[in-house]
Amino acid sequence: MDFFSRTGKMALGSRLRLLTARLTDDAATIYDVYEIGLKPKWFPVFFVLSEEGEKTITEIAGEIGHSQPSVSKIVREMTAAGLISENNDTEDKRRNVVALTPEGIEATARIKEQYSDVNAAVEDMIASSRHNLWEAIEEWEYLLDRKSLYQRVEEQRKIRESKKVRIVPYAEQYRATFKTLNEEWISTYFEMEEADYKALHDPEGYIIDKGGSIFVALYDNEPVGVCALIRMQDPAYDFEMAKMAVSPVARGKNIGFLLGQAVMRKAKELGGKQIYLESNTVLKPAIGLYRKLGFRKIAGHFTPYKRCNIQMAADLHTFAD
């Protein structure tokens, strides 16, 4: 079809809906030919009840992967058609148990031949095609269970957006950006503390002159993110990753990850073996970012920050861009 040739794979959902509509129309005709009296959308509920007997709506929904409201609507329609009835003889009157009526059971007996013919027709199509659609659907379901299409699109968006990002070393012109971004970030979730004021009011003296570094993320040449590498006087950890902040208008562009990589790369270049950071578990995206960079949870290290409730460290030997 020319439309799908023009749109490419971004119209995957539309093409699948069109294919589903064609199969559903054929299925409705098939039910009529075999005089079964079913609608295609009823089949999952009908099949479960015919194979396993009475079930609650919740049980049916869980088994066929539909929502409870969807199953409830189908049950009402099948009840009106005389194929399903509620079973009021159960001990727990709160459980809405449904089962096939005698008419529904009779349809179960008559549908066997239809099952056989449909299965044979589908097998014939599979044999006539280069790709096994049934197996491909299983593979796609597995892949989407692991990571949704939305998540995959978000990843690609970040990759594309990150190509517009440049990570540059700190310069005096970025002093205000370093201070402003961190103050905005800290004040959004916590309160500024004494150690914050020391670092943000004199980043050169507090960080750079002591053997550390600061990196700035530029997006379309505008500074939108910062992160510091602080040299530590500690027998276990050589450096600390600190003061990472990204402008709200630039989030979702992989900037935090790129800054983290730049800091870890610099720490490794300077001969560092272990890098340390402090955070708070309320910042779930940040914790996820640190884990992605290779940090693991540790405990017992002194911290000057009241807001710190998690400490993490990473082995720079295993770090690779």
Number of C-alpha atoms within 10 A of each C-alpha: 6 7 9 13 9 10 10 10 11 10 13 12 10 12 15 11 11 12 11 12 12 11 13 15 12 13 17 16 14 17 16 13 11 12 13 18 15 20 19 16 13 15 12 18 23 25 13 17 21 17 9 9 12 19 20 15 21 17 15 22 19 12 12 13 11 14 13 15 12 11 23 16 12 19 22 14 15 20 18 11 14 14 22 24 20 17 17 13 8 11 7 9 10 8 14 15 19 20 24 25 16 13 12 24 16 13 19 17 11 14 16 11 11 16 11 10 11 14 12 12 12 13 13 11 13 15 11 10 9 8 10 13 13 11 11 11 11 11 12 11 13 12 12 14 10 10 11 13 12 10 12 12 11 14 15 13 14 16 14 13 16 17 12 12 21 17 18 15 12 20 11 10 8 16 15 12 19 29 20 14 21 23 19 15 18 16 10 10 12 12 13 18 13 10 11 17 13 13 18 21 14 13 21 19 13 16 19 17 11 12 15 23 21 27 23 27 26 18 19 11 10 11 21 22 27 30 24 27 27 25 22 16 9 8 6 13 18 19 27 22 23 19 24 21 27 24 17 12 8 17 14 16 22 19 27 22 16 19 25 23 17 23 25 26 16 17 24 21 11 14 11 18 18 19 25 24 23 21 18 16 14 11 10 11 10 16 20 13 15 21 15 12 18 16 21 16 15 14 10 7 11 7 11 10 14 11 17 13 13 17 20 21 23 22 17 19 11 9 14 11 8
